[in-house]
Amino acid sequence: MGWFILLNDYILKYADGAAQHTEIRAQQAFNRAVTLVGGNLVSNTRTRTGGVCARVYKNGLWGFSSKGEYNEESVRAVLEAARDNALFMDRKLSLGKPPIQTAPPVQYETTLTFKDVEQKTLIDYASAVDNYIKTKYPGLASRTVSVRSGCIEKILHTDSGSFAHQLFPRTYYIISMAAETADGDTVELFDIIGGGYGSFCEFYDDPMQHTDRIDALYEELMQKKEGIFPEAGMCDCIIGSAVAGMVAHEAVGHTVEADLVLSGSVAASNLNKQVASPIVNMVDFAHTALGKPAPLPVYVDDEGTQCEDSVLIKDGILVGYMNNLESAAHFGVKPCGNARAYGFADEPIIRMRNTAVLPGKDKLEDMIASVENGYYLTRTANGQADTTGEFMFGVCMGYEIKNGKLGRALRDTTISGVAFNMLKTVDMLSDTIEWDFAGFCGKKQPMTVSMGGPAIKCKVNIGGR
């Protein structure tokens, strides 16, 4: 994009020697979005935001400042304001903590480029997809097509010598369909079709290229339309990759973020203890996952730390947390680059990147065959969990399993439990992994994330009608 002015000279010029650590970050974000409901254009937006911020550390306290303009005067102003804020709080609180232990300096320059498109391109693409659905499936109660394309660009300098210039382009589209049932209810399903880490033109050149996915979603919707409600209670379930990813992020991932650990999450008393079956492993990947690029690669975090994988659960034992510089020093471990900020006016906090349960050695068909009476849960629409690890997730698609064979589809239901208890019941993991690359996490500020996992056989509490 080439929009930024180099910050290194300014941090040397304006950073104050009284500070023990200084970061300056310039950032801009482009986002385009188009939504059609029933063929009608109901949303057509293009946004561009940008600015600069600085953060200064002094004796255990941070000063922060940001401005929506990006020029030398703004750089000077945020550095001075962040310094003054840190010094003011130090005078008032006098924590007297030692200087922060920064990671070794790192230099990273992206080789990516972001290719923007005209709004009309997104509208035409969405309209063609919508017309396909309308023509082939006229009996739907409703249909929605949403296309998203955007990019975040960050430039970071620290006074310890770290520099990073990174791009985070992401594009995808979502199809939602609804149908009326014989008893007057409405059932709905959605799917994220194609896309990923890159520009719109890298993924979408023909509106008909993913009709197989659209057709498959319609077939599932028709099965759900004739579906049943499960019998409520604890039972054997196989949770598909989409649900496994939600477990990894919501039910486990947040409990092992070090700031929440220090606030008393369930993980605080479980380090180096068995929290899952010995076949369960879980990692927050930095930029490469299982030999392939991660869905959302992050090479340097927003404190200037080189990103590495954070191993969380190994052979069922909780072995580590996700840290920033301060929490890593507190626990006496190496930081792995989990400090991330969403917007230029946001401070870095501990965040996930690409969080997943690792695959096992089992075939999905063998997992299904091993269940005498239970359910295979394939899609989730929402979920929530707290720092005790207790969770409740909505399940919007699944099937009953009878005598080792898939049966009727399910209507909407829920699963609930305590993550570490549920993970201790895992006895089979599929040998494949799938990712949800379009995730957003809402911890204090939005954040782009990905999550994934294999199919997991376990015992879980499922809701009924």
PyMOL commands that set and color helices and strands:
alter all, ss='L'
color gray80, all
select helices_A, chain A and resi 8-14+72-93+119-136+200-203+211-225+241-256+258-262+266-269+325-331+364-369+419-423
alter helices_A, ss='H'
color red, helices_A
select strands_A, chain A and resi 21-37+40-58+61-67+107-109+142-158+163-180+186-197+233-239+282-285+288-289+292-293+310-314+317-318+339-340+349-350+354-357+373-385+390-402+405-409+413-418+428-429+434-441+447-453+456-462
alter strands_A, ss='S'
color yellow, strands_A
deselect
rebuild
show_as cartoon
